[in-house]
Amino acid sequence: MSDANAWQTPIALFVTLVVVLCTANFKQFLSFSADFWQAVFFISAVLTVIWFVVAILRRRKRMTANELIERMKRIN
């Protein structure tokens, strides 16, 4: 995946997790309580927000080839 589009996956996952958190009726599964599953989805949502922010910051830091050439012209 290119850096220009790296933000799309975390935001899509975040939207999905928010929908799940708003609509799901969590129940006990695999001997884990409903509260555990709700916490797992909430923590996952928080982690995807962090992933999204990191992807956006990385995208802003990348310099295009034209920007690099212009910067080099100004230095010389």
MDTraj code that builds the backbone (N, CA, C; nanometers):
import mdtraj as md
import numpy as np

residues = "MET SER ASP ALA ASN ALA TRP GLN THR PRO ILE ALA LEU PHE VAL THR LEU VAL VAL VAL LEU CYS THR ALA ASN PHE LYS GLN PHE LEU SER PHE SER ALA ASP PHE TRP GLN ALA VAL PHE PHE ILE SER ALA VAL LEU THR VAL ILE TRP PHE VAL VAL ALA ILE LEU ARG ARG ARG LYS ARG MET THR ALA ASN GLU LEU ILE GLU ARG MET LYS ARG ILE ASN".split()
xyz = np.array([
    [0.0852, -0.1177, 0.0000],
    [0.0000, 0.0000, 0.0000],
    [0.0894, 0.1235, 0.0000],
    [0.0553, 0.2202, -0.0814],
    [0.1360, 0.3409, -0.0868],
    [0.1088, 0.4270, 0.0359],
    [0.2064, 0.5105, 0.0686],
    [0.1905, 0.5976, 0.1844],
    [0.0765, 0.6969, 0.1667],
    [0.0485, 0.7335, 0.0431],
    [-0.0591, 0.8291, 0.0174],
    [-0.1950, 0.7728, 0.0576],
    [-0.2099, 0.6427, 0.0516],
    [-0.3376, 0.5794, 0.0849],
    [-0.3338, 0.5023, 0.2160],
    [-0.2291, 0.5158, 0.2921],
    [-0.2127, 0.4377, 0.4148],
    [-0.3156, 0.4728, 0.5218],
    [-0.3801, 0.5856, 0.5107],
    [-0.4780, 0.6271, 0.6104],
    [-0.6129, 0.5569, 0.5924],
    [-0.6372, 0.4997, 0.4762],
    [-0.7687, 0.4444, 0.4459],
    [-0.8033, 0.3202, 0.5281],
    [-0.7076, 0.2325, 0.5477],
    [-0.7358, 0.1106, 0.6240],
    [-0.7711, 0.1402, 0.7695],
    [-0.6918, 0.2205, 0.8416],
    [-0.7293, 0.2445, 0.9809],
    [-0.8621, 0.3181, 0.9981],
    [-0.8934, 0.4104, 0.9087],
    [-1.0206, 0.4818, 0.9242],
    [-1.1385, 0.3898, 0.8937],
    [-1.1220, 0.2996, 0.7966],
    [-1.2285, 0.2036, 0.7664],
    [-1.2500, 0.1083, 0.8836],
    [-1.1411, 0.0613, 0.9428],
    [-1.1535, -0.0254, 1.0601],
    [-1.2179, 0.0491, 1.1764],
    [-1.1806, 0.1747, 1.1956],
    [-1.2375, 0.2525, 1.3046],
    [-1.3884, 0.2682, 1.2887],
    [-1.4314, 0.3021, 1.1685],
    [-1.5755, 0.3174, 1.1439],
    [-1.6479, 0.1858, 1.1708],
    [-1.5900, 0.0762, 1.1263],
    [-1.6500, -0.0551, 1.1502],
    [-1.6603, -0.0851, 1.2991],
    [-1.5530, -0.0576, 1.3728],
    [-1.5534, -0.0844, 1.5172],
    [-1.6528, 0.0044, 1.5916],
    [-1.6679, 0.1282, 1.5489],
    [-1.7662, 0.2168, 1.6127],
    [-1.9075, 0.1649, 1.5883],
    [-1.9338, 0.1192, 1.4673],
    [-2.0661, 0.0625, 1.4372],
    [-2.0916, -0.0598, 1.5245],
    [-1.9913, -0.1454, 1.5380],
    [-2.0057, -0.2649, 1.6222],
    [-2.0317, -0.2251, 1.7671],
    [-1.9545, -0.1300, 1.8170],
    [-1.9719, -0.0884, 1.9569],
    [-2.1094, -0.0268, 1.9818],
    [-2.1630, 0.0418, 1.8827],
    [-2.2937, 0.1064, 1.8994],
    [-2.4111, 0.0104, 1.8837],
    [-2.3911, -0.0988, 1.8124],
    [-2.5050, -0.1848, 1.7799],
    [-2.4984, -0.3245, 1.8413],
    [-2.3820, -0.3683, 1.8836],
    [-2.3672, -0.5078, 1.9275],
    [-2.4191, -0.5270, 2.0694],
    [-2.4689, -0.6461, 2.0906],
    [-2.5081, -0.6902, 2.2241],
    [-2.4074, -0.7993, 2.2624],
    [-2.3002, -0.7603, 2.3269],
    [-2.1924, -0.8536, 2.3571],
    [-2.2400, -0.9594, 2.4562],
    [-2.1959, -1.0826, 2.4311],
    [-2.2314, -1.1939, 2.5190],
    [-2.1068, -1.2746, 2.5499],
    [-2.1180, -1.3597, 2.6501],
    [-2.0059, -1.4450, 2.6864],
    [-1.9749, -1.5399, 2.5708],
    [-1.8429, -1.5532, 2.5400],
    [-1.7997, -1.6404, 2.4318],
    [-1.6598, -1.6884, 2.4638],
    [-1.6343, -1.8160, 2.4415],
    [-1.5043, -1.8781, 2.4712],
    [-1.4603, -1.8524, 2.6151],
    [-1.5539, -1.8576, 2.7038],
    [-1.5361, -1.8377, 2.8486],
    [-1.4868, -1.6975, 2.8852],
    [-1.5011, -1.6017, 2.7927],
    [-1.4720, -1.4622, 2.8236],
    [-1.6040, -1.3878, 2.8392],
    [-1.6084, -1.2964, 2.9343],
    [-1.7324, -1.2258, 2.9637],
    [-1.7663, -1.1246, 2.8546],
    [-1.8900, -1.0776, 2.8588],
    [-1.9351, -0.9760, 2.7641],
    [-1.8553, -0.8472, 2.7807],
    [-1.8231, -0.8126, 2.9053],
    [-1.7436, -0.6923, 2.9300],
    [-1.6047, -0.7029, 2.8673],
    [-1.5476, -0.8220, 2.8709],
    [-1.4159, -0.8432, 2.8092],
    [-1.4227, -0.8141, 2.6595],
    [-1.5245, -0.8679, 2.5912],
    [-1.5365, -0.8478, 2.4466],
    [-1.5621, -0.7020, 2.4122],
    [-1.6399, -0.6345, 2.4932],
    [-1.6640, -0.4925, 2.4696],
    [-1.5336, -0.4144, 2.4859],
    [-1.4542, -0.4499, 2.5858],
    [-1.3247, -0.3839, 2.6072],
    [-1.2290, -0.4109, 2.4911],
    [-1.2306, -0.5327, 2.4394],
    [-1.1445, -0.5664, 2.3249],
    [-1.1786, -0.4779, 2.2056],
    [-1.3057, -0.4614, 2.1770],
    [-1.3458, -0.3785, 2.0637],
    [-1.3160, -0.2311, 2.0897],
    [-1.3334, -0.1862, 2.2128],
    [-1.3032, -0.0466, 2.2451],
    [-1.1535, -0.0186, 2.2315],
    [-1.0703, -0.1060, 2.2853],
    [-0.9249, -0.0894, 2.2745],
    [-0.8817, -0.0956, 2.1282],
    [-0.9425, -0.1836, 2.0509],
    [-0.9120, -0.1912, 1.9077],
    [-0.9456, -0.0601, 1.8377],
    [-1.0563, 0.0009, 1.8746],
    [-1.0945, 0.1293, 1.8149],
    [-0.9929, 0.2371, 1.8493],
    [-0.9486, 0.2393, 1.9730],
    [-0.8475, 0.3372, 2.0147],
    [-0.7172, 0.3154, 1.9375],
    [-0.6771, 0.1905, 1.9226],
    [-0.5540, 0.1605, 1.8489],
    [-0.5642, 0.1997, 1.7018],
    [-0.6815, 0.1846, 1.6420],
    [-0.6955, 0.2257, 1.5015],
    [-0.6900, 0.3770, 1.4873],
    [-0.7371, 0.4505, 1.5883],
    [-0.7238, 0.5972, 1.5846],
    [-0.5761, 0.6351, 1.5887],
    [-0.4998, 0.5689, 1.6744],
    [-0.3557, 0.5953, 1.6824],
    [-0.2897, 0.5617, 1.5497],
    [-0.3245, 0.4489, 1.4912],
    [-0.2710, 0.4076, 1.3612],
    [-0.3037, 0.5125, 1.2540],
    [-0.4270, 0.5633, 1.2563],
    [-0.4687, 0.6653, 1.1614],
    [-0.3852, 0.7922, 1.1760],
    [-0.3654, 0.8374, 1.2992],
    [-0.2859, 0.9585, 1.3236],
    [-0.1423, 0.9394, 1.2752],
    [-0.0839, 0.8241, 1.3035],
    [0.0523, 0.7962, 1.2578],
    [0.0586, 0.7964, 1.1054],
    [-0.0397, 0.7376, 1.0397],
    [-0.0413, 0.7347, 0.8931],
    [-0.0505, 0.8755, 0.8358],
    [-0.1318, 0.9598, 0.8963],
    [-0.1449, 1.0979, 0.8490],
    [-0.0151, 1.1744, 0.8710],
    [0.0470, 1.1566, 0.9858],
    [0.1727, 1.2266, 1.0133],
    [0.2833, 1.1814, 0.9191],
    [0.2893, 1.0533, 0.8896],
    [0.3895, 1.0033, 0.7943],
    [0.3662, 1.0597, 0.6554],
    [0.2421, 1.0732, 0.6184],
    [0.2083, 1.1266, 0.4857],
    [0.2504, 1.2724, 0.4752],
    [0.2338, 1.3478, 0.5818],
    [0.2705, 1.4891, 0.5797],
    [0.4213, 1.5083, 0.5730],
    [0.4974, 1.4174, 0.6314],
    [0.6424, 1.4303, 0.6357],
    [0.7084, 1.3964, 0.5030],
    [0.6455, 1.3164, 0.4202],
    [0.7034, 1.2744, 0.2928],
    [0.7112, 1.3927, 0.1981],
    [0.8241, 1.4056, 0.1339],
    [0.8450, 1.5137, 0.0389],
    [0.8392, 1.4559, -0.1023],
    [0.7687, 1.5243, -0.1895],
    [0.7634, 1.4786, -0.3278],
    [0.8949, 1.5112, -0.3971],
    [0.9148, 1.4526, -0.5126],
    [1.0377, 1.4766, -0.5882],
    [1.0479, 1.6234, -0.6278],
    [0.9360, 1.6820, -0.6677],
    [0.9374, 1.8238, -0.7058],
    [0.9724, 1.9136, -0.5876],
    [0.9194, 1.8821, -0.4705],
    [0.9520, 1.9603, -0.3517],
    [1.1006, 1.9494, -0.3185],
    [1.1560, 1.8311, -0.3333],
    [1.2983, 1.8111, -0.3075],
    [1.3830, 1.8917, -0.4057],
    [1.3463, 1.8910, -0.5324],
    [1.4207, 1.9670, -0.6335],
    [1.4131, 2.1165, -0.6040],
    [1.2949, 2.1653, -0.5704],
    [1.2799, 2.3070, -0.5374],
    [1.3619, 2.3449, -0.4152],
    [1.3637, 2.2592, -0.3170],
    [1.4433, 2.2864, -0.1968],
    [1.5919, 2.2896, -0.2298],
    [1.6365, 2.1989, -0.3152],
    [1.7774, 2.1950, -0.3536],
    [1.8148, 2.3197, -0.4341],
    [1.7250, 2.3692, -0.5182],
    [1.7501, 2.4910, -0.5950],
    [1.7694, 2.6103, -0.5012],
    [1.6880, 2.6186, -0.3987],
    [1.6973, 2.7301, -0.3040],
    [1.8263, 2.7259, -0.2238],
    [1.8748, 2.6074, -0.1913],
    [1.9973, 2.5936, -0.1133],
    [2.1184, 2.6366, -0.1952],
    [2.1234, 2.6005, -0.3224],
    [2.2384, 2.6330, -0.4081],
    [2.2198, 2.7648, -0.4656],
])
top = md.Topology()
chain = top.add_chain()
for i, resn in enumerate(residues, 1):
    res = top.add_residue(resn, chain, resSeq=i)
    for name in ("N", "CA", "C"):
        top.add_atom(name, md.element.get_by_symbol(name[0]), res)
traj = md.Trajectory(xyz[None], top)
